[in-house]
């Protein structure tokens, strides 16, 4: 079992930093998952940061209940929606969408704003079990996944 600690003066994954491609096409694919019917701030910020800091391609999965945020504008081509619960979080039916897009990605960020809905938490834990990609878990997702600490600690390259 490996544990990773982030420090101010040391990159967490030096291999990623030193192997950064010079062309955007080779810079990797980042999948961000998060949001709910009441907020998409965390996944929006993660997506913006990914583009700003050099991700080759980035995509976001939001619950279908979050489509309301795009009524005045068209949905960007990088934004995808997965099934949601009546309360606006990810439902268990969202797992197939998450797994499908994780096969496209090189790295996943569970950005937050996902609420502590038990169904959403279970879906997120199932995704963690079904992919071996490096994953960063941020925001309120950390609190929600406390019940699945053993799953998190047994994964390789989970931050």
C-alpha positions as CSV (number, residue, x, y, z in Angstrom):
1,X,0.0,0.0,0.0
2,X,1.4,3.4,-1.0
3,X,0.6,6.8,0.4
4,X,1.3,10.0,-1.4
5,X,1.9,13.3,0.4
6,X,1.8,16.6,-1.5
7,X,4.3,19.2,-0.4
8,X,4.8,22.8,-1.6
9,X,8.4,22.2,-2.9
10,X,7.9,18.8,-4.5
11,X,5.6,17.7,-7.3
12,X,3.4,14.8,-6.4
13,X,3.9,13.0,-9.7
14,X,7.3,14.0,-11.0
15,X,7.0,11.6,-14.0
16,X,4.0,13.6,-15.3
17,X,5.8,17.0,-14.8
18,X,9.0,15.9,-16.5
19,X,7.3,14.0,-19.3
20,X,5.1,16.9,-20.3
21,X,4.8,17.0,-24.1
22,X,5.6,20.0,-26.1
23,X,2.5,19.7,-28.3
24,X,-1.0,19.9,-27.0
25,X,-2.1,16.8,-28.9
26,X,0.2,14.7,-26.8
27,X,-0.5,16.4,-23.5
28,X,-3.0,13.9,-22.2
29,X,-6.8,13.6,-21.6
30,X,-8.4,14.7,-18.4
31,X,-11.9,13.7,-17.4
32,X,-13.6,15.8,-14.7
33,X,-16.6,14.5,-12.8
34,X,-18.8,16.5,-10.4
35,X,-21.6,18.9,-9.9
36,X,-25.3,18.6,-9.0
37,X,-28.5,20.4,-9.8
38,X,-27.5,23.3,-7.4
39,X,-23.8,23.8,-8.3
40,X,-21.3,23.1,-11.0
41,X,-18.7,25.5,-9.6
42,X,-16.1,22.8,-8.7
43,X,-16.1,20.8,-12.0
44,X,-16.2,24.1,-13.9
45,X,-13.1,25.4,-12.1
46,X,-11.3,22.0,-12.5
47,X,-12.0,22.1,-16.2
48,X,-10.8,25.7,-16.6
49,X,-7.6,24.9,-14.6
50,X,-6.9,21.8,-16.7
51,X,-7.1,23.9,-19.9
52,X,-5.1,26.7,-18.4
53,X,-2.3,24.4,-17.1
54,X,-1.9,22.4,-20.3
55,X,-4.2,19.4,-20.5
56,X,-4.3,18.2,-24.1
57,X,-8.0,17.5,-24.0
58,X,-10.5,17.8,-21.2
59,X,-14.0,16.7,-20.8
60,X,-16.6,17.1,-18.0
61,X,-19.4,14.8,-16.8
62,X,-22.2,16.5,-15.0
63,X,-25.5,15.1,-13.8
64,X,-28.4,15.7,-16.2
65,X,-30.1,17.9,-13.6
66,X,-27.3,20.4,-14.2
67,X,-28.4,21.0,-17.8
68,X,-30.3,23.9,-16.4
69,X,-27.1,25.9,-16.3
70,X,-26.9,25.9,-20.1
71,X,-30.4,27.1,-21.0
72,X,-29.1,30.5,-22.0
73,X,-26.0,29.2,-23.9
74,X,-25.3,26.1,-25.9
75,X,-23.6,23.2,-24.2
76,X,-19.9,23.1,-24.9
77,X,-18.8,20.0,-26.8
78,X,-16.6,19.0,-23.9
79,X,-19.5,18.7,-21.5
80,X,-21.5,15.5,-21.1
81,X,-24.4,14.5,-18.9
82,X,-25.1,11.4,-17.0
83,X,-28.3,10.2,-15.3
84,X,-29.2,12.0,-12.1
85,X,-31.3,11.3,-9.0
86,X,-34.5,13.2,-8.3
87,X,-32.4,15.4,-6.0
88,X,-30.0,16.3,-8.8
89,X,-26.9,14.2,-8.0
90,X,-25.5,11.3,-10.0
91,X,-27.7,8.2,-10.0
92,X,-26.5,4.6,-10.2
93,X,-27.4,4.7,-13.9
94,X,-24.6,7.3,-14.4
95,X,-21.9,4.6,-13.8
96,X,-21.9,3.3,-17.4
97,X,-21.4,6.9,-18.7
98,X,-18.5,7.4,-16.2
99,X,-16.9,4.1,-17.1
100,X,-17.2,4.8,-20.8
101,X,-15.6,8.2,-20.6
102,X,-12.9,6.9,-18.2
103,X,-11.8,4.6,-21.0
104,X,-11.1,7.7,-23.1
105,X,-9.2,9.5,-20.4
106,X,-5.6,9.3,-19.0
107,X,-6.5,10.9,-15.7
108,X,-9.7,11.5,-13.7
109,X,-10.6,14.4,-11.3
110,X,-13.5,13.9,-9.0
111,X,-14.0,17.6,-8.6
112,X,-16.7,17.9,-6.0
113,X,-20.1,19.6,-5.7
114,X,-21.5,16.1,-5.8
115,X,-23.4,16.2,-2.4
116,X,-23.4,13.4,0.1
117,X,-26.2,11.6,-1.6
118,X,-25.7,7.9,-0.8
119,X,-26.4,6.8,-4.4
120,X,-23.9,9.2,-5.8
121,X,-21.3,8.2,-3.2
122,X,-21.8,4.5,-4.2
123,X,-21.6,5.3,-7.9
124,X,-18.3,7.2,-7.3
125,X,-16.9,4.3,-5.2
126,X,-17.9,1.9,-7.9
127,X,-16.0,4.0,-10.5
128,X,-12.9,3.9,-8.3
129,X,-13.1,0.1,-8.2
130,X,-13.6,-0.2,-12.0
131,X,-10.7,1.9,-13.2
132,X,-7.0,1.8,-12.6
133,X,-6.4,5.4,-13.9
134,X,-4.8,7.9,-11.6
135,X,-7.5,9.9,-9.8
136,X,-7.6,13.0,-7.8
137,X,-10.5,13.4,-5.4
138,X,-11.2,17.0,-4.3
139,X,-13.7,19.1,-2.4
140,X,-16.7,17.6,-0.7
141,X,-16.1,14.3,-2.6
142,X,-13.4,13.5,0.0
143,X,-15.9,13.8,2.8
144,X,-18.5,11.7,1.0
145,X,-16.1,8.9,0.2
146,X,-14.9,8.5,3.8
147,X,-16.9,5.3,4.1
148,X,-14.9,3.9,1.2
149,X,-11.4,4.8,2.7
150,X,-10.2,1.2,2.3
151,X,-11.0,1.4,-1.5
152,X,-9.2,4.7,-1.8
153,X,-6.1,3.6,0.1
154,X,-5.8,0.4,-1.9
155,X,-5.8,2.2,-5.3
156,X,-2.5,3.0,-6.9
157,X,-2.1,6.8,-7.7
158,X,-5.0,8.2,-5.9
159,X,-4.7,11.7,-4.5
